Amino acid sequence: MRTIHKSTILFFVLLSVESLAQPKMENVFVQRPPENNAQTNPRNYQDAQQPPQKSVPLAVVMSALVPGTGELYAGNFSSGKYTLMAEAAIWVTYAAFYTHGNWIRQDARLFASERAGANFSSKGDQFDVNIGNYLSVDDFNQAKLRSRENDLIYTDPSYYWKWDSDADRISFKNARIRSDENYQDAKFVIAAAVINRIFSAFSAGRATAAYNRGILNKGAWNLEAHPTSSLRFADGVDVNITYGF
């Protein structure tokens, strides 16, 4: 009877295990479609993890309408908060100038109604100017006749006025000028609002573009190479490899 060595038994055991581990021949020649998931397709995994880009035109329009909102949309409200606060301050200032101008104008007209008998119903701003420049409607009409501006003469009785004194006329005129100055200041505030919108829209566009660049560079390897030369070292190539997080 022959003796079977342990090494021979071990060899057959390993051979059997290896044969069991091999796939069946029928499965080897079956072509399976690649699974479209994050584990088998790293690129799809990267795209799934990458947030969508944001619209630069949308950010610009948002800040043009309401300063600061475009920067907030781009995820960079550090500068947008200042343009938003500036916008609020601008409109508060505008309301203050315009309201104060209205108060002065209304008080001046009430004064002219009491001291000159003027009626401001359905009258334009030029009527206020004429009342402040002439003591009465007769003085105004005579001045227009002398300058041959007959089309400007007041013939409607509702345009009548006559000041009790020249001091009252001057007081009304000064009040009207202060009112116009407040209206003019309100117009300058509107110009500041336009400038603030332009600045905010430009800032929102830059912030959104920077956000999109950050998304494209995130998770990507960047290779930069440029020639180098110095007195101590020979000419060569400087290679920089970076990875965006």
Backbone bond lengths (Angstrom), bond angles and torsions (degrees), N, CA, C in turn:
res aa  C-N    CA-C-N  psi(-1)  N-CA   C-N-CA  omega(-1)  CA-C   N-CA-C  phi
1 M - - - 1.476 - - 1.506 108.20 -
2 R 1.346 112.15 129.73 1.461 116.56 -177.44 1.521 111.07 -80.25
3 T 1.292 114.70 148.72 1.476 120.97 179.42 1.524 109.12 -95.28
4 I 1.331 114.98 127.79 1.473 120.63 179.56 1.522 108.31 -95.15
5 H 1.255 115.09 119.53 1.462 119.39 -178.59 1.521 110.49 -73.43
6 K 1.314 115.16 155.14 1.480 121.68 178.93 1.525 111.29 -63.60
7 S 1.320 116.38 -33.14 1.461 119.58 -179.02 1.518 111.05 -65.17
8 T 1.342 116.45 -35.44 1.466 119.36 179.22 1.521 110.41 -68.03
9 I 1.345 116.28 -42.19 1.481 120.14 178.09 1.525 110.64 -61.53
10 L 1.302 115.77 -42.90 1.470 120.56 -179.47 1.511 110.77 -63.22
11 F 1.333 117.09 -36.68 1.459 121.58 179.89 1.524 110.74 -63.57
12 F 1.368 116.43 -45.37 1.465 119.62 -179.76 1.523 111.92 -68.75
13 V 1.326 117.67 -32.88 1.470 120.59 177.67 1.504 110.58 -65.31
14 L 1.342 116.76 -45.82 1.459 120.45 179.04 1.511 111.45 -64.02
15 L 1.336 116.23 -38.31 1.454 119.86 179.10 1.525 110.96 -64.05
16 S 1.322 116.40 -37.53 1.473 120.00 179.31 1.516 111.26 -68.68
17 V 1.334 116.81 -41.10 1.464 120.76 179.29 1.506 110.71 -63.80
18 E 1.325 116.27 -40.01 1.464 120.49 -179.60 1.514 110.86 -66.36
19 S 1.327 116.99 -38.37 1.465 120.16 179.19 1.510 111.45 -67.33
20 L 1.337 116.89 -33.31 1.463 119.84 176.90 1.520 111.84 -71.61
21 A 1.312 115.19 -32.22 1.472 119.11 -178.99 1.505 112.13 -75.47
22 Q 1.345 118.99 -22.36 1.455 121.67 179.77 1.514 109.61 -71.33
23 P 1.345 119.37 139.29 1.460 121.10 176.61 1.514 110.01 -69.10
24 K 1.305 115.04 155.87 1.443 119.72 179.10 1.503 109.89 -66.53
25 M 1.325 115.97 149.81 1.453 120.75 -176.45 1.507 111.58 -62.13
26 E 1.340 117.75 -33.32 1.460 119.63 -179.02 1.516 111.40 -69.32
27 N 1.346 117.18 -26.70 1.453 120.23 178.54 1.509 112.09 -82.80
28 V 1.348 115.59 -22.38 1.456 118.48 -177.94 1.505 110.78 -68.07
29 F 1.339 116.48 -38.41 1.453 120.51 -174.83 1.521 112.97 -91.33
30 V 1.323 117.57 2.28 1.471 120.72 176.52 1.513 108.35 -89.16
31 Q 1.311 117.06 122.02 1.473 121.96 -178.74 1.521 108.91 -90.10
32 R 1.316 114.91 119.56 1.454 119.58 -179.28 1.534 109.62 -99.65
33 P 1.310 117.20 139.99 1.471 119.05 178.02 1.511 110.66 -67.53
34 P 1.309 116.82 143.34 1.473 118.96 179.50 1.514 111.05 -66.16
35 E 1.303 114.90 138.21 1.452 120.15 179.33 1.525 109.38 -75.80
36 N 1.307 114.63 132.37 1.463 120.73 -178.08 1.521 108.88 -95.06
37 N 1.309 114.13 78.86 1.453 118.34 177.71 1.510 108.89 -138.83
38 A 1.300 115.27 179.92 1.458 119.96 -174.02 1.511 112.33 -70.29
39 Q 1.393 117.99 -27.71 1.457 119.44 -176.14 1.515 111.94 -77.97
40 T 1.362 118.61 -38.45 1.460 121.36 -176.81 1.510 112.75 -88.92
41 N 1.337 118.33 -16.30 1.459 121.90 -177.88 1.528 108.72 -127.87
42 P 1.309 116.57 90.39 1.463 118.86 -177.41 1.525 112.87 -59.29
43 R 1.334 116.38 -31.86 1.466 117.89 -178.80 1.520 111.08 -67.27
44 N 1.372 114.84 -41.42 1.457 117.86 176.36 1.517 110.92 -63.40
45 Y 1.302 116.44 -35.38 1.460 120.58 178.08 1.520 110.60 -63.87
46 Q 1.323 115.01 -41.52 1.463 119.37 -179.54 1.527 110.25 -67.27
47 D 1.386 116.29 -40.40 1.455 118.92 179.31 1.522 111.18 -66.67
48 A 1.350 115.96 -36.00 1.456 118.63 179.71 1.515 111.45 -66.91
49 Q 1.331 116.64 -33.88 1.448 120.54 -179.22 1.525 112.08 -81.72
50 Q 1.307 118.92 -18.99 1.460 122.36 -175.62 1.530 110.30 -82.30
51 P 1.326 118.37 124.70 1.471 120.14 179.75 1.525 110.71 -69.15
52 P 1.320 117.82 154.98 1.469 120.44 -178.48 1.522 111.31 -69.93
53 Q 1.319 115.35 153.21 1.461 120.12 176.31 1.521 109.85 -74.13
54 K 1.321 115.01 160.42 1.460 121.37 -178.87 1.528 110.10 -109.17
55 S 1.324 115.09 155.32 1.466 121.58 -173.86 1.527 110.29 -85.08
56 V 1.318 115.51 121.31 1.465 120.17 177.23 1.527 111.26 -67.11
57 P 1.357 119.46 -46.36 1.474 118.72 178.23 1.521 112.86 -59.13
58 L 1.330 117.39 -37.69 1.456 119.88 179.21 1.519 111.07 -64.24
59 A 1.328 116.82 -42.08 1.463 120.48 178.63 1.524 110.97 -63.13
60 V 1.331 116.73 -40.18 1.469 120.53 179.35 1.529 110.79 -64.17
61 V 1.325 116.70 -44.25 1.471 120.50 -179.49 1.528 110.54 -65.32
62 M 1.327 116.84 -40.66 1.459 119.95 -179.85 1.527 111.43 -60.82
63 S 1.332 116.67 -45.20 1.460 119.26 -179.99 1.522 111.81 -72.90
64 A 1.325 117.51 -27.29 1.460 119.46 176.16 1.525 111.11 -68.24
65 L 1.333 116.23 -31.48 1.468 119.82 177.89 1.523 111.45 -83.87
66 V 1.309 117.13 -50.37 1.468 122.48 178.85 1.521 107.45 -131.60
67 P 1.324 118.89 101.34 1.471 121.11 -177.47 1.527 111.77 -54.20
68 G 1.326 114.96 137.12 1.457 121.94 179.11 1.510 114.06 99.44
69 T 1.342 117.98 -26.61 1.459 119.79 -177.79 1.525 111.79 -71.33
70 G 1.329 117.81 -32.10 1.453 120.08 177.50 1.515 111.90 -66.57
71 E 1.341 117.08 -40.37 1.458 120.71 176.16 1.531 110.88 -65.27
72 L 1.340 116.23 -38.14 1.465 120.19 177.13 1.521 110.46 -63.37
73 Y 1.316 117.70 -40.53 1.467 122.78 177.17 1.533 110.82 -63.02
74 A 1.332 116.52 -36.10 1.461 120.58 -179.49 1.521 112.76 -80.03
75 G 1.324 117.34 -4.05 1.453 120.37 179.53 1.506 113.98 80.84
76 N 1.330 117.17 18.78 1.463 121.39 179.50 1.524 108.32 -133.64
77 F 1.317 116.12 79.61 1.465 121.35 -176.44 1.526 112.03 -90.11
78 S 1.335 117.08 5.98 1.459 119.78 -178.78 1.520 112.12 -63.09
79 S 1.341 117.32 -38.00 1.453 120.67 175.73 1.520 111.82 -94.90
80 G 1.341 117.09 -27.28 1.455 120.63 -178.87 1.511 112.99 -65.40
81 K 1.318 117.45 -30.99 1.460 118.97 -178.54 1.526 111.28 -66.07
82 Y 1.331 117.29 -30.22 1.461 119.83 179.66 1.527 111.07 -73.70
83 T 1.325 117.85 -39.89 1.462 119.59 177.66 1.521 110.62 -69.14
84 L 1.332 117.61 -32.86 1.458 120.02 176.64 1.522 110.80 -68.07
85 M 1.326 117.27 -42.75 1.467 120.12 177.29 1.523 110.91 -66.24
86 A 1.343 116.44 -37.69 1.459 119.76 177.46 1.527 110.89 -63.89
87 E 1.341 116.56 -37.86 1.465 120.11 178.54 1.523 110.99 -63.38
88 A 1.326 116.16 -43.39 1.466 119.64 178.57 1.533 110.70 -62.80
89 A 1.336 116.65 -43.37 1.466 120.19 179.49 1.524 111.69 -64.70
90 I 1.330 116.17 -36.57 1.472 120.18 179.82 1.518 110.97 -62.92
91 W 1.339 117.22 -45.30 1.463 119.80 -176.98 1.525 111.87 -72.88
92 V 1.321 116.66 -31.13 1.473 119.24 174.10 1.525 110.09 -65.35
93 T 1.329 116.04 -41.96 1.465 120.39 177.77 1.520 111.36 -65.05
94 Y 1.331 116.33 -41.84 1.472 120.04 178.27 1.528 110.56 -60.25
95 A 1.332 116.06 -46.78 1.462 119.80 179.82 1.524 111.15 -61.35
96 A 1.333 116.69 -37.59 1.470 120.21 -179.70 1.529 110.90 -65.85
97 F 1.331 117.37 -46.49 1.470 120.39 -179.99 1.531 111.13 -63.88
98 Y 1.334 115.80 -46.43 1.463 119.39 -175.44 1.530 111.08 -67.78
99 T 1.321 116.53 -41.60 1.468 120.01 179.50 1.524 111.22 -65.98
100 H 1.321 115.82 -42.03 1.464 119.32 179.02 1.522 110.77 -64.45
101 G 1.323 117.26 -39.68 1.460 120.76 176.75 1.512 111.89 -62.27
102 N 1.325 117.48 -39.77 1.467 120.80 177.93 1.516 111.71 -65.36
103 W 1.331 116.03 -40.73 1.463 119.16 179.12 1.534 111.13 -61.80
104 I 1.309 115.88 -45.15 1.464 119.39 -179.83 1.529 110.36 -63.73
105 R 1.327 117.59 -43.22 1.457 121.70 -179.54 1.537 111.43 -63.28
106 Q 1.320 116.05 -43.53 1.464 119.36 179.94 1.528 111.59 -65.42
107 D 1.338 116.53 -41.67 1.473 119.14 178.04 1.527 110.92 -64.49
108 A 1.341 116.04 -39.43 1.470 119.43 -179.87 1.527 110.69 -66.02
109 R 1.305 118.06 -41.02 1.465 120.49 179.17 1.523 111.79 -67.84
110 L 1.312 117.02 -37.60 1.457 119.62 176.02 1.532 110.20 -63.38
111 F 1.310 116.58 -39.71 1.464 121.82 177.12 1.533 110.68 -62.78
112 A 1.337 117.56 -43.66 1.460 121.36 179.41 1.524 111.61 -67.64
113 S 1.324 118.05 -33.28 1.465 120.58 177.52 1.521 110.81 -65.91
114 E 1.344 116.65 -36.96 1.457 120.67 -178.32 1.533 112.45 -79.98
115 R 1.345 118.09 -37.39 1.461 121.27 -173.50 1.530 113.69 -97.55
116 A 1.352 116.62 -18.55 1.469 118.39 -178.00 1.525 113.25 -127.60
117 G 1.320 117.92 -4.31 1.462 120.88 179.83 1.518 112.79 69.60
118 A 1.321 117.69 26.91 1.463 121.35 -177.56 1.522 111.08 -80.25
119 N 1.315 115.34 145.53 1.463 122.80 177.60 1.533 107.37 -117.06
120 F 1.328 116.55 115.89 1.468 121.00 -175.42 1.521 112.96 -97.93
121 S 1.305 118.67 8.33 1.460 121.51 -179.68 1.525 110.31 -67.86
122 S 1.330 115.84 127.31 1.478 123.44 178.06 1.526 111.47 59.25
123 K 1.311 117.46 34.00 1.466 122.04 178.53 1.529 108.97 -111.66
124 G 1.317 115.42 149.53 1.457 120.51 176.91 1.519 112.01 -87.24
125 D 1.340 115.09 177.45 1.468 120.35 -179.15 1.528 111.71 -66.40
126 Q 1.327 117.49 -25.97 1.465 119.63 -179.96 1.528 111.27 -64.09
127 F 1.307 117.14 -29.52 1.464 120.68 177.12 1.522 110.31 -63.39
128 D 1.333 117.70 -39.03 1.467 121.13 175.86 1.520 110.53 -62.04
129 V 1.334 116.45 -40.72 1.469 120.38 -179.84 1.529 110.54 -63.92
130 N 1.322 116.86 -43.65 1.464 120.58 -178.24 1.522 111.83 -66.51
131 I 1.317 116.87 -39.45 1.467 119.58 178.15 1.524 110.92 -62.75
132 G 1.326 116.70 -37.14 1.459 119.44 179.75 1.510 113.89 -74.37
133 N 1.342 117.74 -20.19 1.466 120.71 -177.01 1.535 113.67 -97.15
134 Y 1.335 117.87 -19.70 1.467 120.27 -176.14 1.526 109.64 -127.81
135 L 1.325 113.71 146.92 1.456 119.44 -176.69 1.528 112.02 -71.82
136 S 1.346 117.04 -30.84 1.458 121.15 -179.30 1.517 109.48 -152.18
137 V 1.329 115.84 168.95 1.449 120.49 178.13 1.523 110.64 -66.75
138 D 1.365 116.98 -31.64 1.465 119.92 177.85 1.527 110.74 -65.25
139 D 1.330 117.10 -40.58 1.466 119.85 177.69 1.537 110.44 -63.70
140 F 1.303 115.07 -38.45 1.465 119.17 179.18 1.524 110.73 -65.07
141 N 1.328 117.79 -46.99 1.465 120.88 -178.18 1.531 111.45 -64.56
142 Q 1.318 116.53 -38.70 1.464 119.47 178.69 1.529 111.02 -64.18
143 A 1.324 116.59 -38.16 1.466 120.38 179.01 1.523 110.46 -66.05
144 K 1.309 118.07 -38.45 1.465 120.85 179.76 1.524 111.60 -72.14
145 L 1.348 117.66 -32.26 1.463 120.08 175.30 1.517 110.95 -65.79
146 R 1.341 116.18 -39.75 1.470 119.36 -179.19 1.531 111.09 -67.87
147 S 1.321 116.88 -33.68 1.469 120.24 179.16 1.526 112.32 -90.51
148 R 1.341 116.68 6.29 1.471 123.11 177.90 1.536 112.47 58.67
149 E 1.304 114.71 38.48 1.467 121.25 174.43 1.531 108.66 -108.27
150 N 1.329 114.25 62.39 1.460 120.31 -173.65 1.534 112.57 -64.28
151 D 1.315 117.09 -26.18 1.465 119.87 -178.53 1.526 111.93 -71.15
152 L 1.344 118.00 -13.56 1.463 121.56 -179.28 1.529 112.85 -96.72
153 I 1.303 117.62 -1.59 1.462 121.49 -177.68 1.535 109.98 -69.83
154 Y 1.341 115.35 137.17 1.457 121.26 177.53 1.535 109.60 -86.08
155 T 1.325 116.27 117.63 1.468 121.56 176.68 1.522 112.28 -111.21
156 D 1.332 116.27 -18.21 1.469 121.23 178.71 1.526 108.91 -75.50
157 P 1.349 118.25 128.07 1.477 120.99 -179.66 1.534 113.60 -60.01
158 S 1.353 117.55 -22.35 1.467 119.20 -179.44 1.527 111.85 -68.85
159 Y 1.338 117.58 -12.52 1.470 121.52 179.24 1.537 111.97 -93.83
160 Y 1.279 117.04 16.13 1.471 120.77 -178.56 1.527 110.81 -73.39
161 W 1.339 115.90 144.16 1.464 123.77 167.67 1.521 109.63 -160.85
162 K 1.292 116.06 152.08 1.460 122.82 175.10 1.520 108.75 -157.71
163 W 1.339 116.36 115.91 1.456 122.22 -176.86 1.530 110.22 -74.89
164 D 1.351 113.98 145.73 1.460 119.25 175.67 1.522 111.22 -70.27
165 S 1.324 116.39 -32.62 1.465 121.06 179.64 1.522 109.39 -151.67
166 D 1.319 114.44 159.83 1.465 118.86 178.63 1.521 111.21 -69.36
167 A 1.347 116.31 -26.98 1.466 120.06 178.36 1.527 110.85 -65.15
168 D 1.353 115.61 -38.32 1.467 118.65 177.45 1.529 110.84 -65.05
169 R 1.320 115.53 -40.44 1.479 119.31 178.36 1.518 110.99 -60.43
170 I 1.318 116.75 -45.13 1.466 120.75 -179.20 1.530 110.71 -65.38
171 S 1.335 116.07 -37.84 1.463 119.21 178.48 1.523 110.97 -62.92
172 F 1.335 116.14 -42.06 1.467 119.68 177.19 1.530 111.07 -64.47
173 K 1.331 116.28 -42.94 1.466 120.43 -178.88 1.521 111.32 -60.95
174 N 1.321 117.18 -42.93 1.472 120.47 179.93 1.530 111.04 -64.66
175 A 1.313 116.28 -38.60 1.468 119.61 178.61 1.530 110.48 -65.74
176 R 1.332 116.30 -40.91 1.466 119.22 178.50 1.519 111.09 -62.93
177 I 1.326 117.55 -39.56 1.465 121.07 179.22 1.524 110.70 -64.99
178 R 1.325 117.00 -40.71 1.477 119.53 177.41 1.520 110.88 -63.85
179 S 1.317 116.32 -37.60 1.458 119.85 177.49 1.520 111.10 -63.99
180 D 1.325 117.07 -44.27 1.470 120.44 178.26 1.519 111.78 -63.55
181 E 1.315 117.26 -35.74 1.460 120.70 178.45 1.528 110.60 -63.49
182 N 1.337 116.48 -39.48 1.469 119.35 177.57 1.525 111.12 -66.54
183 Y 1.328 116.91 -39.94 1.463 119.70 176.03 1.531 111.34 -62.56
184 Q 1.333 116.26 -39.07 1.463 120.21 179.21 1.523 111.09 -66.80
185 D 1.326 116.46 -39.73 1.468 119.66 176.92 1.527 110.79 -63.33
186 A 1.326 117.11 -35.85 1.459 120.18 177.56 1.519 110.92 -63.73
187 K 1.332 117.24 -35.80 1.467 120.48 177.95 1.530 110.79 -66.14
188 F 1.332 117.64 -38.28 1.466 120.53 177.16 1.524 110.55 -64.56
189 V 1.322 116.55 -35.10 1.464 120.02 178.15 1.527 110.24 -64.79
190 I 1.339 117.49 -38.30 1.462 121.22 176.63 1.528 110.20 -61.07
191 A 1.330 116.59 -40.12 1.467 119.97 177.03 1.524 110.82 -62.26
192 A 1.337 116.51 -38.61 1.469 119.55 177.37 1.522 110.97 -64.89
193 A 1.333 117.11 -35.21 1.472 120.49 177.92 1.526 110.87 -65.11
194 V 1.321 117.18 -38.21 1.467 121.01 178.53 1.532 110.03 -64.88
195 I 1.328 116.22 -44.56 1.470 120.68 179.24 1.526 110.41 -62.57
196 N 1.319 116.80 -41.37 1.462 120.44 179.53 1.522 111.36 -62.82
197 R 1.326 117.61 -37.34 1.453 121.39 178.02 1.531 111.27 -67.37
198 I 1.322 116.55 -41.28 1.468 119.77 179.23 1.528 110.11 -62.97
199 F 1.322 116.37 -44.96 1.469 120.24 179.69 1.524 110.87 -63.24
200 S 1.347 117.10 -43.68 1.459 120.55 -179.08 1.523 111.30 -65.44
201 A 1.338 117.43 -39.57 1.464 120.73 179.13 1.525 110.75 -64.10
202 F 1.333 116.89 -42.18 1.463 120.43 177.87 1.527 110.90 -63.63
203 S 1.335 116.27 -42.80 1.469 119.92 179.39 1.524 111.20 -65.49
204 A 1.332 117.57 -38.17 1.463 120.69 179.05 1.523 111.29 -66.08
205 G 1.333 116.92 -39.41 1.458 119.86 177.84 1.521 111.99 -62.61
206 R 1.326 116.29 -43.58 1.464 119.86 178.72 1.525 111.21 -65.56
207 A 1.342 116.99 -41.98 1.464 120.09 -178.73 1.526 111.24 -64.43
208 T 1.330 117.04 -39.71 1.468 120.23 179.50 1.523 111.37 -68.70
209 A 1.326 117.23 -41.11 1.462 120.36 177.43 1.531 110.94 -62.48
210 A 1.327 116.81 -40.41 1.463 120.65 177.92 1.529 110.90 -65.77
211 Y 1.321 116.66 -36.92 1.472 120.53 177.05 1.527 111.08 -62.95
212 N 1.314 116.31 -44.33 1.472 120.08 179.82 1.519 111.56 -66.20
213 R 1.334 116.97 -39.01 1.472 119.18 176.58 1.517 110.89 -63.04
214 G 1.326 116.65 -37.75 1.458 120.01 178.81 1.515 112.30 -63.97
215 I 1.343 116.27 -36.08 1.474 119.97 177.74 1.524 110.57 -67.32
216 L 1.331 117.31 -43.14 1.462 120.19 -177.91 1.526 111.46 -66.28
217 N 1.325 117.73 -33.58 1.466 121.17 -178.33 1.522 112.74 -86.52
218 K 1.333 116.86 -10.97 1.461 119.35 -177.59 1.522 110.26 -71.82
219 G 1.314 115.96 129.58 1.456 121.01 178.52 1.509 114.18 73.80
220 A 1.344 117.73 18.42 1.460 120.97 -178.24 1.519 109.86 -118.92
221 W 1.348 114.12 144.71 1.461 120.16 175.67 1.515 109.00 -88.58
222 N 1.325 116.37 134.38 1.461 122.15 178.21 1.521 109.21 -119.01
223 L 1.304 115.71 128.23 1.459 122.07 179.91 1.521 108.50 -114.10
224 E 1.328 116.28 123.26 1.455 122.19 178.41 1.523 108.70 -123.74
225 A 1.311 115.56 133.47 1.466 120.89 179.62 1.508 108.55 -137.71
226 H 1.346 115.28 134.22 1.466 119.52 177.16 1.528 108.16 -150.14
227 P 1.313 117.88 148.58 1.470 121.05 -177.83 1.518 111.22 -67.29
228 T 1.341 114.55 147.92 1.459 121.44 177.91 1.522 108.91 -124.94
229 S 1.301 114.32 154.38 1.461 120.21 178.26 1.513 108.68 -158.09
230 S 1.327 117.57 134.76 1.454 122.51 178.46 1.519 108.51 -149.44
231 L 1.323 116.09 173.58 1.458 120.67 -179.19 1.525 111.51 -75.23
232 R 1.351 116.20 -29.03 1.462 119.53 -175.35 1.523 112.27 -90.36
233 F 1.327 116.15 -28.36 1.445 119.11 -174.98 1.522 109.14 -119.59
234 A 1.319 114.05 153.28 1.458 119.36 178.43 1.522 109.66 -73.51
235 D 1.314 114.98 166.00 1.458 119.44 178.00 1.522 109.90 -62.10
236 G 1.294 114.68 144.35 1.455 119.21 -179.40 1.510 110.46 -160.43
237 V 1.298 116.08 -160.63 1.453 122.91 -179.01 1.514 108.91 -127.15
238 D 1.329 115.70 127.26 1.462 121.57 177.56 1.523 107.81 -95.26
239 V 1.310 116.54 121.44 1.465 122.26 -176.37 1.524 108.05 -113.99
240 N 1.352 116.44 125.80 1.454 122.72 177.08 1.531 109.27 -119.95
241 I 1.323 115.83 127.28 1.445 121.40 178.18 1.524 107.58 -117.39
242 T 1.342 115.70 123.72 1.462 121.13 -179.49 1.503 109.64 -126.34
243 Y 1.325 115.19 157.65 1.461 121.25 178.37 1.510 108.99 -132.46
244 G 1.344 116.62 127.27 1.453 120.76 -177.52 1.515 111.42 -85.57
245 F 1.330 115.32 133.13 1.467 121.38 179.43 1.516 109.47 -109.38
